[in-house]
Amino acid sequence: MKLLATKIKGHRLVLVVFAIELLHFFFFRKELEFIVSPLLFLGCGGFYYFYLINKPQLFYLEKSNETKAPITFWHYMLLAFLFIGVFVFTQYLINTYPIDVKDSDIIPLIMKVYVERFVQGASVYAPFTGFNYGTFVPNYMPFHWLPFVLSAITSLDPRMVHSLVFCVALLALLYRNYKVSVKPNEFIWKAILPFVFYFLILIKQGKDYAVTVELVIAAYYVLLGLSLFSSSKFFQVIAMGMTLLSRYSLVFWLPVWALVKVLYQRKTAFILFGGLALFVCLFYIFPFVWPNPEVLQKGSNLWVDAALNEWDGQDWQPIGDRPFQLFQGLGFASWFHQFYPGTLTEKLIACKNALIASGILGMFFLAVARFKNQQSEQRLFLLLSLKLSLSNFYAFVFIPYVYLYWVPLCLSLVILVQMKWEKPLV
């Protein structure tokens, strides 16, 4: 046992935790029930930060000047085969699950409200009536739906666009993998891991994949994680901008990123801040908020209404059953539904307040940790703190749809790719 404990450390221990993440998420979260399961999710997310924050020696942080062993033709053929497999499986799921608002309104909303209005030159965020929501102000951020303009102008199925966007992120991950890995075996094993994750989604959660677009959001976070180790300011601004304008989950980590940039990259911090501000203005404020400023005030109301419907349970559930979406073994929303006293609305508001409170506390914890341990490598701190912040955020999300959790899981892939799996070549 002592020998085993000695061997399972460094990248091997991180691989074990990543395997636990996958096994929990795809196979055992329901069996562990709603008490243990969210704790395991949050514990795994926290592990990466607390175990690795003071171990920069386990990461590739500088460019290697070593001559690398060659990546062979057969390595590339294997990767090509995996990419082909992704698109073949995606087409199978497209054929199996036609787009139907009864399964999910995400893609119909994107195509009917956002993309159609954008292509026609209409006001994207003007009030819309339909989809059983009455009249509402659309609230999807621009990069949640902009990639699907490609679907409108090419007649490509939105699910194929979904796959294409994530494959772009995979290619970026493979490129970073190639740049840092010093041996072919290290490169190929790191390259296979993202496909293991991807095929588990396709096989175990194929319907979720076919009716949602969450891997588009995950792609942005992969690019953001990679950009933290890039010297390109343009890449950093684009990755941060797309992520910021896709979902709200970045809001509690963004001040931490800004603090680190001011403290450690003062010469370039304001270039990055100015570039990000310009990006937000060009892709959100000027084209969308300026014509419809009410989107900032009224857009969030739709989330509360949708959440109340989910907290009340599905139409097909027997009266008195636990709400289906809340008890899938993910997030603490089930705790508030089960144990918090009060009406359904009061339970939901308490969960929402807990999300905000935990996000703020997590933000202050990371800021204090940065000041107390100023010797820790700032790029590594940003990547690990992003994983911790997202894990904290998704643990308290008040509509814990399973597909949402693809996003924090993807950051584990970035961490593993950036780690050293082999001793440097002699």
SELUMBA-386038 format. One record per residue (C-alpha): residue number from 1; residue in three letters; x, y, z. Coordinates in Angstrom, 1 decimal. Example, Ala and Ser with C-alpha at 12.3 -4.5 7.8 and 13.67 -1.06 7.14 Angstrom:
BEGIN
PT  1  ALA  12.3  -4.5  7.8
PT  2  SER  13.7  -1.1  7.1
This chain:
BEGIN
PT  1  MET  0.0  0.0  0.0
PT  2  LYS  2.9  2.4  0.8
PT  3  LEU  4.5  1.6  -2.5
PT  4  LEU  1.2  2.2  -4.3
PT  5  ALA  0.8  5.6  -2.5
PT  6  THR  4.3  6.5  -3.5
PT  7  LYS  3.7  5.8  -7.2
PT  8  ILE  0.3  7.4  -7.4
PT  9  LYS  1.3  11.0  -7.2
PT  10  GLY  2.0  13.9  -9.6
PT  11  HIS  0.2  13.5  -12.9
PT  12  ARG  -0.8  9.9  -12.0
PT  13  LEU  -2.8  11.1  -9.1
PT  14  VAL  -4.4  13.8  -11.2
PT  15  LEU  -5.3  11.1  -13.8
PT  16  VAL  -7.0  9.1  -11.0
PT  17  VAL  -9.0  12.1  -9.9
PT  18  PHE  -10.0  12.8  -13.6
PT  19  ALA  -11.1  9.2  -13.9
PT  20  ILE  -13.2  9.6  -10.8
PT  21  GLU  -14.7  12.7  -12.3
PT  22  LEU  -15.7  10.8  -15.5
PT  23  LEU  -16.9  7.7  -13.6
PT  24  HIS  -19.0  9.8  -11.3
PT  25  PHE  -20.5  12.0  -14.0
PT  26  PHE  -21.2  9.4  -16.6
PT  27  PHE  -21.9  6.3  -14.5
PT  28  PHE  -22.4  6.7  -10.7
PT  29  ARG  -23.8  10.1  -9.8
PT  30  LYS  -27.4  8.9  -9.4
PT  31  GLU  -26.3  5.8  -7.4
PT  32  LEU  -24.5  8.1  -5.0
PT  33  GLU  -27.7  10.0  -4.4
PT  34  PHE  -28.2  13.7  -4.0
PT  35  ILE  -26.3  14.1  -0.7
PT  36  VAL  -22.9  12.6  -1.6
PT  37  SER  -22.8  13.2  -5.3
PT  38  PRO  -22.6  17.1  -5.3
PT  39  LEU  -19.9  16.9  -2.6
PT  40  LEU  -17.9  14.6  -4.8
PT  41  PHE  -18.2  16.9  -7.7
PT  42  LEU  -17.1  19.9  -5.7
PT  43  GLY  -14.3  17.9  -4.0
PT  44  CYS  -12.8  16.8  -7.3
PT  45  GLY  -13.0  20.4  -8.6
PT  46  GLY  -11.2  21.7  -5.5
PT  47  PHE  -8.6  19.0  -5.7
PT  48  TYR  -6.9  20.4  -8.8
PT  49  TYR  -6.4  23.8  -7.1
PT  50  PHE  -5.3  22.6  -3.6
PT  51  TYR  -3.1  19.8  -4.8
PT  52  LEU  -1.4  21.5  -7.7
PT  53  ILE  -1.2  25.2  -6.7
PT  54  ASN  2.3  24.8  -5.2
PT  55  LYS  3.6  22.2  -7.6
PT  56  PRO  4.7  24.2  -10.7
PT  57  GLN  7.4  21.6  -11.3
PT  58  LEU  4.6  19.2  -12.6
PT  59  PHE  3.8  21.6  -15.4
PT  60  TYR  5.3  22.7  -18.7
PT  61  LEU  5.5  26.5  -18.1
PT  62  GLU  8.3  27.4  -20.4
PT  63  LYS  9.1  26.4  -24.0
PT  64  SER  11.4  23.4  -24.2
PT  65  ASN  14.5  23.7  -26.3
PT  66  GLU  14.9  19.9  -26.5
PT  67  THR  14.7  18.0  -29.7
PT  68  LYS  11.5  16.1  -29.6
PT  69  ALA  11.0  12.5  -30.7
PT  70  PRO  9.0  12.5  -33.9
PT  71  ILE  5.2  12.1  -34.1
PT  72  THR  4.7  9.5  -36.7
PT  73  PHE  2.2  9.1  -39.6
PT  74  TRP  0.3  6.5  -37.6
PT  75  HIS  -0.2  8.9  -34.7
PT  76  TYR  -1.8  11.4  -37.1
PT  77  MET  -3.9  8.6  -38.7
PT  78  LEU  -5.3  7.6  -35.3
PT  79  LEU  -6.3  11.2  -34.5
PT  80  ALA  -7.9  11.6  -38.0
PT  81  PHE  -9.8  8.4  -37.3
PT  82  LEU  -11.1  9.8  -34.0
PT  83  PHE  -12.2  13.1  -35.6
PT  84  ILE  -14.0  11.2  -38.3
PT  85  GLY  -15.7  9.0  -35.6
PT  86  VAL  -16.9  12.1  -33.9
PT  87  PHE  -18.6  13.5  -37.0
PT  88  VAL  -20.1  10.0  -37.9
PT  89  PHE  -21.5  9.6  -34.4
PT  90  THR  -22.8  13.2  -34.5
PT  91  GLN  -24.6  12.5  -37.8
PT  92  TYR  -26.1  9.3  -36.3
PT  93  LEU  -27.5  11.4  -33.3
PT  94  ILE  -28.8  14.0  -35.7
PT  95  ASN  -30.8  11.3  -37.5
PT  96  THR  -31.9  9.7  -34.3
PT  97  TYR  -33.1  12.9  -32.5
PT  98  PRO  -34.7  15.4  -34.9
PT  99  ILE  -34.9  18.9  -33.5
PT  100  ASP  -38.1  19.1  -31.5
PT  101  VAL  -39.2  21.8  -29.1
PT  102  LYS  -40.8  19.1  -26.9
PT  103  ASP  -37.3  17.7  -26.2
PT  104  SER  -35.6  21.0  -25.6
PT  105  ASP  -36.3  24.6  -26.7
PT  106  ILE  -32.6  25.6  -26.8
PT  107  ILE  -31.9  25.0  -30.5
PT  108  PRO  -35.4  26.2  -31.7
PT  109  LEU  -34.9  29.4  -29.6
PT  110  ILE  -31.5  30.0  -31.0
PT  111  MET  -32.5  29.4  -34.6
PT  112  LYS  -36.0  31.1  -34.5
PT  113  VAL  -35.3  34.1  -32.3
PT  114  TYR  -31.6  34.9  -32.4
PT  115  VAL  -30.2  33.7  -35.7
PT  116  GLU  -33.3  34.4  -37.8
PT  117  ARG  -33.5  37.9  -36.5
PT  118  PHE  -29.8  38.5  -36.9
PT  119  VAL  -29.8  37.2  -40.5
PT  120  GLN  -32.8  39.3  -41.4
PT  121  GLY  -31.2  42.5  -39.8
PT  122  ALA  -33.9  42.7  -37.1
PT  123  SER  -33.4  43.6  -33.5
PT  124  VAL  -32.1  40.4  -31.9
PT  125  TYR  -33.0  41.3  -28.3
PT  126  ALA  -36.4  42.9  -28.9
PT  127  PRO  -39.2  41.3  -26.9
PT  128  PHE  -40.5  38.0  -28.4
PT  129  THR  -43.8  36.2  -28.0
PT  130  GLY  -43.9  32.4  -28.1
PT  131  PHE  -42.4  29.1  -26.9
PT  132  ASN  -45.0  29.1  -24.0
PT  133  TYR  -43.1  31.9  -22.3
PT  134  GLY  -45.6  34.6  -23.2
PT  135  THR  -43.7  37.8  -24.2
PT  136  PHE  -40.1  37.8  -23.0
PT  137  VAL  -36.8  39.6  -23.6
PT  138  PRO  -34.3  37.1  -25.1
PT  139  ASN  -31.3  36.6  -22.7
PT  140  TYR  -28.8  34.3  -24.5
PT  141  MET  -25.4  36.1  -24.7
PT  142  PRO  -24.1  36.7  -28.3
PT  143  PHE  -21.5  33.9  -28.5
PT  144  HIS  -24.1  31.4  -27.2
PT  145  TRP  -25.9  31.7  -30.6
PT  146  LEU  -23.6  33.5  -33.1
PT  147  PRO  -21.8  30.3  -34.3
PT  148  PHE  -25.2  29.0  -35.5
PT  149  VAL  -25.5  31.8  -38.1
PT  150  LEU  -23.3  29.4  -40.0
PT  151  SER  -26.2  26.9  -39.9
PT  152  ALA  -28.6  29.5  -41.3
PT  153  ILE  -26.3  30.5  -44.3
PT  154  THR  -25.1  27.0  -45.2
PT  155  SER  -28.1  24.8  -44.3
PT  156  LEU  -25.7  22.8  -42.1
PT  157  ASP  -27.5  21.2  -39.2
PT  158  PRO  -27.0  23.1  -35.9
PT  159  ARG  -25.8  20.0  -34.2
PT  160  MET  -23.0  19.7  -36.7
PT  161  VAL  -22.0  23.3  -36.1
PT  162  HIS  -22.0  22.4  -32.4
PT  163  SER  -19.6  19.6  -33.1
PT  164  LEU  -17.4  21.7  -35.4
PT  165  VAL  -16.9  24.4  -32.8
PT  166  PHE  -15.8  22.0  -30.2
PT  167  CYS  -13.5  20.2  -32.6
PT  168  VAL  -11.8  23.6  -33.2
PT  169  ALA  -11.1  23.7  -29.5
PT  170  LEU  -9.8  20.1  -29.6
PT  171  LEU  -7.4  21.0  -32.4
PT  172  ALA  -6.1  23.9  -30.3
PT  173  LEU  -5.7  21.5  -27.4
PT  174  LEU  -3.8  19.0  -29.6
PT  175  TYR  -1.6  21.8  -30.9
PT  176  ARG  -0.7  22.8  -27.3
PT  177  ASN  -0.2  19.1  -26.5
PT  178  TYR  2.3  18.8  -29.4
PT  179  LYS  4.2  22.0  -28.3
PT  180  VAL  4.7  20.8  -24.8
PT  181  SER  4.9  17.0  -24.9
PT  182  VAL  8.5  15.7  -25.2
PT  183  LYS  7.8  12.1  -26.2
PT  184  PRO  5.4  10.5  -28.7
PT  185  ASN  3.7  8.3  -26.0
PT  186  GLU  3.0  11.4  -23.9
PT  187  PHE  1.6  13.2  -26.9
PT  188  ILE  -0.7  10.4  -28.0
PT  189  TRP  -2.1  9.5  -24.5
PT  190  LYS  -2.8  13.2  -23.9
PT  191  ALA  -4.4  13.4  -27.3
PT  192  ILE  -6.7  10.5  -26.6
PT  193  LEU  -8.1  11.8  -23.3
PT  194  PRO  -10.3  14.5  -24.9
PT  195  PHE  -11.8  12.0  -27.2
PT  196  VAL  -12.6  9.6  -24.3
PT  197  PHE  -14.5  12.5  -22.8
PT  198  TYR  -16.2  13.4  -26.1
PT  199  PHE  -17.2  9.8  -26.9
PT  200  LEU  -18.6  9.3  -23.4
PT  201  ILE  -20.9  12.3  -24.0
PT  202  LEU  -21.9  10.9  -27.4
PT  203  ILE  -22.6  7.4  -26.0
PT  204  LYS  -23.9  8.0  -22.5
PT  205  GLN  -25.6  11.4  -23.0
PT  206  GLY  -26.3  11.4  -26.8
PT  207  LYS  -29.8  12.9  -26.5
PT  208  ASP  -28.5  15.8  -24.4
PT  209  TYR  -25.8  16.4  -27.0
PT  210  ALA  -28.4  16.3  -29.8
PT  211  VAL  -30.7  18.8  -28.3
PT  212  THR  -28.3  21.3  -26.7
PT  213  VAL  -25.3  23.4  -27.6
PT  214  GLU  -23.3  23.3  -24.4
PT  215  LEU  -20.0  22.1  -26.0
PT  216  VAL  -19.9  25.4  -27.8
PT  217  ILE  -19.5  27.0  -24.3
PT  218  ALA  -17.1  24.3  -23.3
PT  219  ALA  -15.0  25.1  -26.4
PT  220  TYR  -14.6  28.7  -25.3
PT  221  TYR  -13.4  27.6  -21.8
PT  222  VAL  -10.9  25.3  -23.4
PT  223  LEU  -9.5  28.1  -25.5
PT  224  LEU  -9.6  30.4  -22.4
PT  225  GLY  -7.6  27.9  -20.4
PT  226  LEU  -5.0  27.5  -23.2
PT  227  SER  -4.8  31.3  -23.7
PT  228  LEU  -3.5  31.7  -20.1
PT  229  PHE  -0.3  30.1  -21.2
PT  230  SER  0.0  32.0  -24.5
PT  231  SER  2.1  35.1  -25.1
PT  232  SER  -0.4  36.3  -27.8
PT  233  LYS  -2.5  39.2  -26.4
PT  234  PHE  -4.9  38.8  -29.4
PT  235  PHE  -5.5  35.2  -28.5
PT  236  GLN  -6.1  36.1  -24.8
PT  237  VAL  -8.6  38.8  -25.7
PT  238  ILE  -10.5  36.7  -28.2
PT  239  ALA  -10.7  33.7  -25.8
PT  240  MET  -11.7  35.8  -22.8
PT  241  GLY  -14.2  37.8  -24.9
PT  242  MET  -16.0  34.8  -26.4
PT  243  THR  -16.2  33.1  -22.9
PT  244  LEU  -17.4  36.3  -21.2
PT  245  LEU  -20.1  36.8  -23.9
PT  246  SER  -21.4  33.2  -23.8
PT  247  ARG  -22.6  32.6  -20.2
PT  248  TYR  -22.5  34.4  -16.9
PT  249  SER  -20.4  31.8  -15.1
PT  250  LEU  -17.2  33.7  -15.6
PT  251  VAL  -18.4  36.7  -13.6
PT  252  PHE  -16.9  35.6  -10.2
PT  253  TRP  -13.5  34.7  -11.7
PT  254  LEU  -13.0  37.7  -13.9
PT  255  PRO  -12.0  40.1  -11.1
PT  256  VAL  -9.4  37.5  -10.0
PT  257  TRP  -8.0  37.5  -13.5
PT  258  ALA  -7.9  41.3  -13.6
PT  259  LEU  -6.2  41.5  -10.2
PT  260  VAL  -3.5  39.0  -11.3
PT  261  LYS  -2.9  40.9  -14.5
PT  262  VAL  -2.5  44.2  -12.7
PT  263  LEU  -0.1  42.7  -10.1
PT  264  TYR  2.1  40.7  -12.4
PT  265  GLN  1.7  42.0  -16.0
PT  266  ARG  1.1  45.7  -15.4
PT  267  LYS  2.7  46.7  -18.7
PT  268  THR  0.2  44.6  -20.7
PT  269  ALA  -2.8  44.5  -18.3
PT  270  PHE  -4.4  47.7  -19.7
PT  271  ILE  -3.8  46.5  -23.3
PT  272  LEU  -5.8  43.4  -22.4
PT  273  PHE  -8.4  45.3  -20.5
PT  274  GLY  -8.8  47.8  -23.4
PT  275  GLY  -8.9  44.9  -26.0
PT  276  LEU  -11.6  43.1  -23.9
PT  277  ALA  -13.7  46.3  -23.5
PT  278  LEU  -13.5  46.9  -27.3
PT  279  PHE  -14.5  43.3  -27.9
PT  280  VAL  -17.5  43.6  -25.6
PT  281  CYS  -18.6  46.8  -27.2
PT  282  LEU  -18.2  45.5  -30.8
PT  283  PHE  -20.0  42.2  -30.2
PT  284  TYR  -22.5  43.1  -27.5
PT  285  ILE  -23.0  46.7  -26.4
PT  286  PHE  -23.2  48.5  -29.8
PT  287  PRO  -25.1  46.0  -31.9
PT  288  PHE  -27.4  44.5  -29.3
PT  289  VAL  -27.6  46.5  -26.0
PT  290  TRP  -27.7  50.0  -27.5
PT  291  PRO  -30.9  49.3  -29.5
PT  292  ASN  -32.5  47.3  -26.6
PT  293  PRO  -31.1  48.4  -23.2
PT  294  GLU  -33.9  46.5  -21.5
PT  295  VAL  -32.1  43.2  -22.1
PT  296  LEU  -29.8  44.1  -19.2
PT  297  GLN  -32.7  44.5  -16.8
PT  298  LYS  -35.4  42.1  -18.0
PT  299  GLY  -33.3  39.3  -19.6
PT  300  SER  -32.7  37.5  -16.3
PT  301  ASN  -36.4  37.1  -15.6
PT  302  LEU  -36.7  34.2  -18.0
PT  303  TRP  -34.2  32.2  -16.0
PT  304  VAL  -36.3  32.5  -12.8
PT  305  ASP  -39.5  31.5  -14.6
PT  306  ALA  -37.8  28.5  -16.2
PT  307  ALA  -36.3  27.5  -12.9
PT  308  LEU  -39.6  27.5  -11.1
PT  309  ASN  -41.0  25.2  -13.7
PT  310  GLU  -38.1  22.7  -13.2
PT  311  TRP  -38.3  23.0  -9.4
PT  312  ASP  -42.0  22.1  -9.7
PT  313  GLY  -41.2  18.9  -11.6
PT  314  GLN  -41.9  17.6  -15.1
PT  315  ASP  -45.5  17.2  -16.5
PT  316  TRP  -45.0  13.5  -16.9
PT  317  GLN  -43.9  13.0  -13.2
PT  318  PRO  -46.4  11.7  -10.6
PT  319  ILE  -47.5  14.3  -8.1
PT  320  GLY  -45.2  14.3  -5.1
PT  321  ASP  -42.1  12.9  -7.0
PT  322  ARG  -38.9  14.8  -6.6
PT  323  PRO  -38.2  17.2  -9.5
PT  324  PHE  -36.4  15.2  -12.2
PT  325  GLN  -33.8  17.8  -13.1
PT  326  LEU  -32.8  18.7  -9.5
PT  327  PHE  -32.1  15.1  -8.5
PT  328  GLN  -29.7  13.9  -11.1
PT  329  GLY  -26.8  13.8  -8.7
PT  330  LEU  -25.4  17.2  -9.6
PT  331  GLY  -25.4  20.4  -7.6
PT  332  PHE  -26.8  21.5  -4.2
PT  333  ALA  -30.1  22.7  -5.7
PT  334  SER  -31.6  19.4  -4.5
PT  335  TRP  -30.5  20.2  -0.9
PT  336  PHE  -32.5  23.5  -1.0
PT  337  HIS  -35.5  21.8  -2.5
PT  338  GLN  -35.4  19.0  0.1
PT  339  PHE  -34.4  20.8  3.3
PT  340  TYR  -34.9  24.5  3.0
PT  341  PRO  -38.2  25.6  4.7
PT  342  GLY  -40.7  27.7  2.8
PT  343  THR  -42.5  27.9  -0.5
PT  344  LEU  -41.0  26.7  -3.8
PT  345  THR  -40.2  30.3  -4.7
PT  346  GLU  -38.4  30.8  -1.4
PT  347  LYS  -36.4  27.7  -1.8
PT  348  LEU  -35.3  28.8  -5.3
PT  349  ILE  -34.4  32.3  -4.1
PT  350  ALA  -32.4  30.8  -1.3
PT  351  CYS  -30.5  28.6  -3.7
PT  352  LYS  -29.9  31.6  -6.0
PT  353  ASN  -28.6  33.7  -3.1
PT  354  ALA  -26.3  30.8  -2.1
PT  355  LEU  -24.9  30.7  -5.6
PT  356  ILE  -24.1  34.5  -5.4
PT  357  ALA  -22.7  34.3  -1.9
PT  358  SER  -20.5  31.3  -2.7
PT  359  GLY  -19.3  33.0  -5.8
PT  360  ILE  -18.3  36.1  -3.9
PT  361  LEU  -16.7  34.2  -1.1
PT  362  GLY  -14.8  32.1  -3.6
PT  363  MET  -13.6  35.3  -5.4
PT  364  PHE  -12.4  36.8  -2.2
PT  365  PHE  -10.7  33.5  -1.2
PT  366  LEU  -8.8  33.4  -4.4
PT  367  ALA  -7.8  37.1  -4.1
PT  368  VAL  -6.5  36.6  -0.6
PT  369  ALA  -4.7  33.4  -1.7
PT  370  ARG  -3.0  35.3  -4.5
PT  371  PHE  -1.7  37.9  -2.0
PT  372  LYS  -0.6  35.4  0.6
PT  373  ASN  1.2  33.2  -1.9
PT  374  GLN  2.7  35.6  -4.4
PT  375  GLN  5.5  33.2  -5.3
PT  376  SER  3.1  30.8  -7.0
PT  377  GLU  3.3  30.9  -10.8
PT  378  GLN  0.6  33.3  -12.0
PT  379  ARG  -0.5  31.4  -15.2
PT  380  LEU  -0.8  28.2  -13.2
PT  381  PHE  -2.8  30.1  -10.5
PT  382  LEU  -5.2  31.5  -13.1
PT  383  LEU  -5.9  28.0  -14.7
PT  384  LEU  -6.4  26.2  -11.4
PT  385  SER  -8.4  29.1  -9.9
PT  386  LEU  -10.6  29.0  -13.0
PT  387  LYS  -11.3  25.3  -12.4
PT  388  LEU  -12.1  25.9  -8.8
PT  389  SER  -14.3  28.9  -9.5
PT  390  LEU  -16.3  27.1  -12.1
PT  391  SER  -16.7  24.0  -9.9
PT  392  ASN  -18.0  26.3  -7.1
PT  393  PHE  -20.4  28.0  -9.5
PT  394  TYR  -21.8  24.9  -11.0
PT  395  ALA  -22.2  23.2  -7.6
PT  396  PHE  -24.8  25.9  -6.7
PT  397  VAL  -26.4  26.5  -10.1
PT  398  PHE  -30.2  26.5  -9.5
PT  399  ILE  -31.2  24.5  -12.7
PT  400  PRO  -28.6  21.7  -12.7
PT  401  TYR  -29.1  20.4  -16.2
PT  402  VAL  -26.6  17.5  -16.7
PT  403  TYR  -25.2  19.0  -19.9
PT  404  LEU  -24.1  22.2  -18.1
PT  405  TYR  -21.4  20.2  -16.3
PT  406  TRP  -19.5  19.4  -19.5
PT  407  VAL  -18.0  22.9  -19.1
PT  408  PRO  -16.1  22.5  -15.8
PT  409  LEU  -15.1  18.9  -16.8
PT  410  CYS  -13.4  20.3  -20.0
PT  411  LEU  -11.0  22.4  -17.9
PT  412  SER  -9.6  19.2  -16.4
PT  413  LEU  -8.4  18.3  -20.0
PT  414  VAL  -6.5  21.6  -20.2
PT  415  ILE  -4.8  21.0  -16.9
PT  416  LEU  -3.8  17.4  -17.9
PT  417  VAL  -2.4  18.6  -21.2
PT  418  GLN  -0.3  21.3  -19.6
PT  419  MET  1.2  18.8  -17.1
PT  420  LYS  4.4  16.8  -17.5
PT  421  TRP  3.7  13.1  -18.0
PT  422  GLU  7.3  12.1  -18.9
PT  423  LYS  10.8  13.0  -17.8
PT  424  PRO  12.4  15.4  -20.3
PT  425  LEU  14.6  13.8  -22.9
PT  426  VAL  18.2  13.5  -22.0
